[in-house]
Amino acid sequence: MQTETIGTATLETWTPEEVAQALEAHEIVLIDVRTPQEYMFEHIPGALLMPMAFFEPANLPGQSDKRIVLHCGSGLRSEKMARMALEAGFEKLAHLGGGFGKWKEAKLPYMGTDMASGAPKRVTP
């Protein structure tokens, strides 16, 4: 995990493996900031959706029990939204470095779409 201090706040950048391990252990709330269409086509199981267009830091859950980790397709949108939340008063927030692209590159499982039926399907690379 990489960290960056921004004033008195900390921005954490997690690897796909760190996110996968913490998600499996139920230690984080993973929030996808991509569009609903991107999420519907493929997403990380267990990730909640809060699209960037509707992102409001005040609506994020608290972090008393679980760290919030944001993610998007490449890490750019999630980092931008994490910085926005830090500016809004969060003391520490994390995002998935490299986003969903790095998740897939790390060959971690995700929910995809069966192109023949349009139904969701678990993809285990």
C-alpha positions in Angstrom: 0.0 0.0 0.0 1.2 3.5 -0.9 0.2 6.5 1.2 0.2 10.2 0.5 -0.3 12.8 3.2 -2.6 15.7 2.1 -2.7 18.3 4.8 -3.7 16.2 7.8 -5.5 13.5 5.7 -4.0 10.3 4.2 -4.8 8.9 0.8 -4.0 5.2 0.5 -3.4 3.4 -2.8 -4.0 -0.3 -2.5 -3.0 -3.1 -4.9 -5.6 -5.5 -6.3 -4.3 -8.2 -4.1 -4.6 -6.1 -0.9 -8.2 -5.2 -1.9 -9.1 -8.8 -2.7 -7.7 -10.0 0.7 -9.5 -7.3 2.7 -12.7 -7.8 0.8 -12.6 -11.6 1.4 -12.0 -10.9 5.2 -14.9 -8.4 5.2 -12.6 -5.6 6.4 -13.5 -3.0 3.7 -16.5 -1.4 1.9 -15.5 -1.4 -1.8 -17.3 1.3 -3.8 -17.3 1.4 -7.6 -17.5 5.0 -8.9 -17.9 3.9 -12.6 -21.1 4.4 -14.5 -24.1 2.0 -14.0 -23.5 0.6 -17.5 -19.9 -0.2 -16.7 -20.9 -1.9 -13.4 -23.7 -3.9 -15.1 -21.3 -5.2 -17.8 -18.6 -6.3 -15.3 -17.8 -5.6 -11.7 -16.0 -6.9 -8.6 -18.3 -9.1 -6.5 -19.4 -7.3 -3.3 -18.6 -3.8 -4.7 -21.3 -1.2 -4.1 -22.1 1.4 -6.8 -21.8 5.2 -6.3 -21.2 6.6 -9.8 -18.9 9.6 -10.0 -21.6 11.7 -11.5 -23.6 11.3 -8.3 -20.7 11.0 -5.9 -21.3 12.9 -2.7 -18.8 12.4 0.2 -21.5 13.1 2.8 -23.4 10.0 1.6 -20.4 7.6 2.2 -20.7 5.2 5.1 -18.6 5.7 8.2 -15.3 4.0 8.6 -15.5 2.9 12.3 -15.5 -0.8 11.5 -14.5 -1.0 7.8 -12.1 1.1 5.6 -13.7 2.6 2.5 -11.9 1.7 -0.8 -13.0 3.3 -4.0 -12.4 1.9 -7.5 -13.0 2.7 -11.1 -11.7 1.4 -14.4 -8.2 2.8 -14.3 -7.8 4.4 -10.9 -8.1 8.0 -12.2 -11.8 8.6 -11.2 -11.5 6.8 -7.9 -8.4 8.8 -6.9 -10.3 12.0 -7.9 -13.3 11.0 -5.8 -11.0 10.0 -2.9 -9.4 13.4 -3.0 -12.8 15.0 -3.0 -13.8 13.1 0.1 -10.6 14.0 1.9 -11.3 17.7 1.1 -14.8 17.2 2.5 -13.3 16.1 5.8 -12.5 12.4 5.7 -9.2 11.8 7.4 -8.2 8.6 5.6 -9.5 7.1 2.4 -8.2 4.4 0.0 -8.6 3.6 -3.7 -7.6 0.7 -5.9 -4.5 1.7 -7.8 -4.9 0.9 -11.5 -8.6 0.3 -11.0 -10.6 -2.6 -12.4 -8.0 -3.0 -15.2 -5.3 -3.9 -12.7 -7.8 -6.2 -10.9 -8.4 -8.2 -14.2 -4.6 -8.0 -15.0 -4.0 -9.7 -11.6 -6.4 -12.5 -12.7 -8.8 -11.9 -9.8 -12.4 -13.1 -10.1 -15.1 -10.7 -11.2 -18.7 -10.7 -12.4 -19.0 -10.4 -16.2 -21.8 -10.8 -18.8 -22.5 -13.9 -20.8 -22.6 -12.5 -24.3 -25.0 -15.2 -25.6 -27.7 -14.7 -22.9 -26.9 -11.3 -21.4 -27.0 -12.9 -18.0 -24.3 -12.2 -15.3 -21.6 -14.8 -14.9 -18.7 -15.3 -12.6 -15.4 -15.0 -14.4 -12.4 -16.7 -12.7 -9.4 -16.1 -14.9 
